[in-house]
Amino acid sequence: MNSANNIKVAGFGGQGVMMFGQILAYSATKEELFGLWFPSYGPETRGGTANCSVIVSNKQINSPVFKNADHLIAFNAPSLEKFRRNLASDGLILYNSSLIKEKIEECDQLCVGVPINDIALELGNVKVANMVMMGAYLELTNLFGDVTIHAIIKKILGEKKAHLVDLNKQALAAGKDFVKKLGVQYA
C-alpha cells in the first residue's frame, strides 16, 4: 500500500455512499492502519451530490482534508463531473456505468465503468449496488481482503440486518468478477 490513499466517494443520497466510505475506514482500523472517514453534509443532502472523503494510511493522519484524491468512486454523473478535476494524474476513476452512459473523454487516469445498478438488480436488490462497486474497487486496488471486508459489513449491518450479509457478500463477489472479466489492472 502507498503511504496514504486519498479516496473521494460521491453520489446521490440513498446510493450507499456514506456506508461505502465507512466500510473503508473501519477496514483500515481492523487492519491496524489509520483510517479516516469525513462525510460532507449540508445543502448537498437535498437532492444534490452527497460525498465523503476517506483516507487510508500506514502513517498517522493529521487532517481530513486533501486537495487531490488518488481514487474517485462516482455513483452518478453530477458527482463525476464535480470531483474528477481534483484527481491525481496517476489516479483511478471508478464510475457507475448504469447511470453514466456517455464515454468519459479526456481521462488521463484509469477510468473504469461498472454497471452497478444492473448487476445489483440481477442479484435481486438494487440497494446492494454500493457493494458491487466496493467489490470492483477492491479488485482494482487490492486495498483490503475479503475476510476484513466481510467482518466490517457484518458489524455495520448488525443483528437487525444480519439477513442481508450474504446478499452483500454476493454483491462484492459480483463486482470483483466484473472487473476480472474486463481484464483491467490498476494496483
C-alpha positions as MATLAB code, in Angstrom:
seq = 'MNSANNIKVAGFGGQGVMMFGQILAYSATKEELFGLWFPSYGPETRGGTANCSVIVSNKQINSPVFKNADHLIAFNAPSLEKFRRNLASDGLILYNSSLIKEKIEECDQLCVGVPINDIALELGNVKVANMVMMGAYLELTNLFGDVTIHAIIKKILGEKKAHLVDLNKQALAAGKDFVKKLGVQYA';
ca = [
       0.000    0.000    0.000;
       1.102    3.567   -0.664;
       1.742    5.564    2.492;
      -1.746    7.057    2.068;
      -4.733    6.620   -0.227;
      -6.998    9.653   -0.530;
     -10.395    8.462   -1.715;
     -13.416   10.543   -2.734;
     -16.752    8.702   -2.826;
     -19.708   10.603   -4.244;
     -23.268   10.117   -5.441;
     -26.892   10.922   -4.659;
     -28.287   10.432   -1.188;
     -29.527    6.867   -0.747;
     -26.922    5.233   -3.005;
     -24.835    3.968   -0.089;
     -22.009    6.472   -0.484;
     -21.552    7.019    3.250;
     -21.671    3.310    4.033;
     -19.036    2.721    1.332;
     -16.720    5.235    2.986;
     -17.362    3.917    6.484;
     -16.518    0.371    5.415;
     -13.169    1.518    4.025;
     -12.289    3.495    7.163;
     -13.355    0.710    9.535;
     -11.433   -1.820    7.450;
      -8.298    0.273    7.824;
      -8.546    0.192   11.594;
      -9.234   -3.550   11.561;
      -6.024   -3.989    9.538;
      -4.166   -1.838   12.106;
      -3.814    1.021    9.650;
      -5.043    4.565   10.094;
      -8.440    5.277    8.621;
     -10.494    8.431    8.459;
     -13.989    8.956    7.098;
     -15.171   12.522    6.621;
     -18.759   12.937    5.390;
     -19.965   16.060    3.626;
     -23.437   17.164    4.582;
     -25.295   20.415    4.101;
     -27.270   21.628    1.092;
     -25.990   18.694   -0.940;
     -28.206   16.322    1.064;
     -31.270   17.915   -0.538;
     -31.070   16.246   -3.925;
     -27.532   17.150   -4.878;
     -24.270   15.292   -4.639;
     -23.553   13.621   -1.303;
     -19.930   12.708   -0.729;
     -17.338   11.607    1.737;
     -13.578   11.694    1.877;
     -11.708    8.648    3.106;
      -8.048    8.403    3.956;
      -6.378    5.037    4.478;
      -2.771    5.332    5.582;
       0.028    3.445    7.253;
       1.019    6.722    8.967;
      -0.918    8.957   11.327;
      -3.467   11.180    9.575;
      -3.209   14.806   10.604;
      -6.058   16.289    8.582;
      -9.244   15.021    6.930;
      -8.713   17.463    4.059;
      -6.849   16.666    0.863;
      -6.542   18.652   -2.332;
      -6.405   15.825   -4.842;
      -7.875   12.372   -4.455;
      -5.993    9.283   -5.565;
      -9.257    7.470   -6.279;
     -12.697    8.753   -7.240;
     -15.706    6.482   -6.898;
     -18.602    8.186   -8.683;
     -22.097    6.774   -8.335;
     -23.672    9.326  -10.718;
     -22.789   11.853  -13.440;
     -23.006   15.029  -11.305;
     -20.523   13.502   -8.852;
     -18.158   12.505  -11.620;
     -18.207   15.995  -13.104;
     -17.850   17.709   -9.737;
     -14.841   15.757   -8.456;
     -12.911   14.411  -11.447;
     -10.781   17.549  -11.865;
      -9.361   17.096   -8.352;
      -7.762   13.746   -9.023;
      -4.097   12.760   -9.037;
      -2.633   12.251  -12.506;
      -1.976    8.558  -11.789;
      -5.347    8.110  -10.093;
      -8.337    5.872  -10.603;
     -11.869    6.807  -11.603;
     -14.407    4.089  -10.922;
     -17.891    5.055  -12.075;
     -21.417    3.684  -12.288;
     -21.947    2.959  -15.976;
     -25.593    2.086  -15.278;
     -26.221    5.808  -14.825;
     -23.271    7.360  -16.649;
     -23.811    6.253  -20.241;
     -21.577    8.715  -22.091;
     -17.954    7.810  -22.630;
     -15.538    9.698  -20.418;
     -13.460   11.942  -22.645;
     -10.038   13.332  -21.740;
      -9.346   10.872  -18.955;
      -5.668   10.837  -18.051;
      -6.287    8.415  -15.199;
      -7.512    4.853  -15.358;
     -11.288    5.140  -15.898;
     -13.380    2.019  -15.299;
     -17.142    1.872  -15.668;
     -19.107   -0.778  -13.804;
     -22.892   -1.184  -14.306;
     -23.504   -1.492  -10.574;
     -27.259   -0.893  -10.694;
     -27.734   -3.531  -13.391;
     -25.616   -6.082  -11.530;
     -27.429   -5.365   -8.250;
     -30.801   -5.822   -9.963;
     -29.622   -9.200  -11.284;
     -28.904  -10.110   -7.652;
     -32.448   -9.065   -6.745;
     -31.876   -5.831   -4.811;
     -30.653   -2.516   -6.217;
     -29.687   -1.437   -2.689;
     -26.530   -3.560   -2.891;
     -25.188   -1.541   -5.835;
     -22.716    0.100   -3.468;
     -21.323   -3.326   -2.559;
     -20.966   -4.199   -6.237;
     -18.913   -1.001   -6.531;
     -16.941   -1.969   -3.421;
     -16.077   -5.340   -4.944;
     -14.930   -3.691   -8.172;
     -12.868   -1.163   -6.202;
     -11.189   -3.813   -4.071;
     -10.418   -5.948   -7.120;
      -8.681   -2.981   -8.754;
      -6.804   -1.723   -5.694;
      -6.274   -4.818   -3.519;
      -6.693   -2.444   -0.568;
      -8.380   -5.000    1.725;
      -9.124   -8.706    1.576;
     -12.488  -10.421    1.766;
     -12.086  -11.521    5.395;
     -11.712   -7.925    6.568;
     -14.497   -6.519    4.389;
     -16.926   -9.300    5.296;
     -16.290   -8.735    9.016;
     -16.888   -4.992    8.712;
     -20.066   -5.442    6.659;
     -21.395   -7.857    9.278;
     -20.580   -5.351   12.009;
     -22.174   -2.382   10.202;
     -25.338   -4.279    9.293;
     -25.705   -5.525   12.850;
     -28.195   -8.075   14.105;
     -31.249   -6.315   12.673;
     -29.925   -6.627    9.131;
     -27.941   -9.857    9.522;
     -30.169  -11.481    6.896;
     -28.575   -9.120    4.302;
     -24.959  -10.176    4.932;
     -24.967  -12.986    2.353;
     -26.528  -10.751   -0.309;
     -23.879   -8.107    0.326;
     -21.147  -10.752    0.016;
     -22.659  -11.854   -3.304;
     -22.648   -8.231   -4.477;
     -18.969   -7.871   -3.539;
     -18.126  -11.019   -5.477;
     -20.139   -9.841   -8.491;
     -18.234   -6.548   -8.595;
     -14.925   -8.356   -8.374;
     -15.949  -10.790  -11.106;
     -16.968   -7.957  -13.414;
     -13.531   -6.318  -13.122;
     -11.761   -9.665  -13.572;
     -13.679  -10.223  -16.818;
     -12.690   -6.743  -18.029;
      -9.051   -7.688  -17.534;
      -8.239   -4.205  -16.202;
      -5.474   -3.767  -13.652;
      -4.564   -0.790  -11.508;
      -2.715   -1.907   -8.381;
];
